[in-house]
C-alpha cells in the first residue's frame, strides 16, 4: 500500500523526528551546561567517533542489499545510486575525530581498543538489523537524523568558550555544521523520489525515532558515568 500524498516523504520523516528531537536536544544541552564540560568533551568525541566510524560500513551494507534487490525493487533502484554518491562524502570523518582527540592530548591508538558503550552499539546495531532483515531503505531514517540536525556554529562557539580548548579540536563539529545542510537537502530530494510503501515509510520513522532515543541516552550515560581524574 502506498503512502498518502498529502505531504512529501521528506516532510513526513522530518515531522516524526521533530516529535522526539527535544529528547536529544535536552541531552546535548545538559552536556554543554555541565560544569565538567572541559573534561567531558573528549569523552563526547570518543562517543561520537564510535557512532561515525560505523557510518560508511552501514551505508555499504545498505548499498549491497539495495544492489541485490534493485532489478525488482524500484526503491532500491534509486537507493543504491544515492549511496554510491554519498558514501565517498562520508569517508574519513572518523579520522577527523581522531585528529581532534589528538589535539586534546588523547592517543589515537587508545580509541580503537576502548569498547563502545552498549547504548551506542544498540543504536548502530539496530540499523544492521533493519538493513539485513527488513529493507535497506530503513537506514535513511538514521541518516536523516544524523545529517539533518547538525550542531550550529553558535553552539560550537559556546563549547569553545566553556571548555577553553583549542578551536582546532572542534574541527569535526564545525565541518558538519557547514556540510550537513547540503547533505540534508540531497537526502530530502531522494526521499521525495522514492516510491516507498506505507510500511517502508514507517520503518524509516522507527529507525529515526529509535536513533534519537538511544543517542540521547548515550549522551546522558556519558555524563552520569564520568569519573573525574584524581
N, C-alpha and C positions, 0 to 999 in steps of 0.2 A: 504493500500500500504506500503510495506516495504521500509526502508531507503536504500540508496546505500551502497555498501560495500567498497568504496574507502578508508574510514578511520574508525577506531573503534568509537563506540558510545562515549566513554570517551573523545577521541580526538576531536570529533565534538563539544561536550559540552564545553570543555576547550577553544576551539577556539572562540566560541561565547562569553564566559565570558571574555576572554582576549581582545576582541574588545572594551569592555566598562570598563574594570577594571581600566584604568587610571583615570576614574572619581572618584572611591573610593580611589585609592592611593593618588590622589591630595587632597581630603578632609582630609584624615588622615595626610598628610604632613602639611597641613595648621594648623591642630590642634597641631601637635608636635612643629611646629615653632612659635606658638602663644606665645607672652611674658607672657601671663597669664596661661601657661600650668600647673603650680603647682596648681592653683585654679580650672582649668578646668578638671583636671584628675579625681577627684571624680565624677564630672558630667558625664564624659565619662564612668566611671564604672557603674553609675546608668543606663545610656542608654544601655550599654552592658548587664546589668542584665535584663532589660526589654525584650531584644531580647532572651537571653539564657534561661530565665525561661520558655519560650514558646517552647523550642526545644523538650523536651520529650513529652509534650501534643500533639504537631504537629505530631510527629512520631507515637504516639499511635493512633491518629485519622487515619493516613495513614495506619497503620497496620490493624486496624479494617476494613477499607474499602477493603484492599487487601485480607484479610481473607474471606470476603463475596464473593469476585469475583474469588478467586483462582481456584475453580474447573473448571471454564470455561474460565479463562484468564491466559495464560502462563506467561505474565509479572508479574501478581500478585502472581503467584505460586512461583516465585523467590523473588519478593519484600518482601513478608511477612516474610520469614525466615531471610532475611538480616536485617530487622527492629527488629526482635526478638533478634538478636545478638547485634545490635548497640545501642538499647535503654539503656541497662544497662551501657554501656560505657559512656553515656552522663548524667546519673543521678548525681544530687548533684553539678553539675558545677555552678549552680546559687548560691548555698551556699558558694562556694569558693569566689565568688564576694562579698557576704555579709561580709565574713571574711576580705577580702581586704579592704572593706569600713570601717570596724570597726577599723582596724589599722590606718586609716586616721582620726579617730575621729567621724565617722558617726554612728548614732544609726540605727541598722538594722531594728527596728520596723518602722522607718520613711520611709524606702524604699518601703515597701508594700503599704503604704497609698498614696504615690505620684502617680498621674496618668501618664502613659507613654505618650509620645508625639503622636499626631495623625499620624505622619510620621512613627514611629515605629509600631503603631497599624496597619497601612496600609500595611507595609512590611510583618508582620506576618499574618494579616487577609487575604491577597491575597492567601496565601498558603492554608488556610482552604477552601477557595472557590474552588481552583483547586482540592484539595483532595476530597471534598464532591460533587462537581458539575461537575467535569470533570473526572479525573483519578488520583489515589494516586501517580502514578509514577512521576507526575509533581514536587513533593516535592524534588526529587533527584537533581533538578537544584539548589534549595535553599541550600541543604546540600553540594552540590559540591562547592558552593561559600564559605560558612562559614567554611568548613573544608579544602578546597583546597588551601587557601591563608592566612595562619596564620601569625601573626607578627613574625618577625625574632628576634633572641636573640640580634642582634646588635641594632635593634630598641628599644627593651626593655632597653638595657643598656643606650641608648641615653635618653630615658624617665626618667630613674632613675637619670641620671646626671642632666638633665634640670629641673626636678621637685624638686630634693632634698629630695624626700620621701624615707621612709624605703623600701628597696628592697622587704621585705615581702609583701608589698601592691601590688606587681606585680605578685603574685603567679599564678593568673589565666592566664595572658598573657604568662608567662613562660611555664606553663603546656601545653597550646595549641600549643605553638611553638614546643614543644617536642612531643606531642601526635598526632597532626593533620596530619603530613606527612604519618604516618601509616594508619590513618583513610582514608586519600585520596586514598591511594593505594588499600585499601579494597573496597572502593566505585567504583573506576575505574574498578576493576575486575568484580564487579557486573554489572556495566553499560555495559560492553563488553559481558556479557552473556544474557542480556535482549533482547528478540525478539520484540523490540518496533516498532511501525508503524512510518511512517514519521510524522504523526500528533502528536504522543506522544513525539517524539524527539523534535519537535517544541515547545511543551508545556514545556518541561524541560528547553529549552533555554529561553523561555519567563519568566519562573519563576526565573531563574538565573539573567537575564538581569534586570528585574524589581527590584530584590533584590539589585543589585549593585546600581541602581539609587536611590532607597529610602533610603538605608543605608548611601550613600554618602550625601544625603540631610539631613538626621538626624544629622550627624556629623557637617555639616555646620550650621544647625539651633542651635545646642548646643552652638557653638561659638558666633553666631550672637545674641542669646537671653540671653547670660550670663550677669548677673549683679553682679559686684564685691561687696563683703560685705563692708558696710560702717564702 
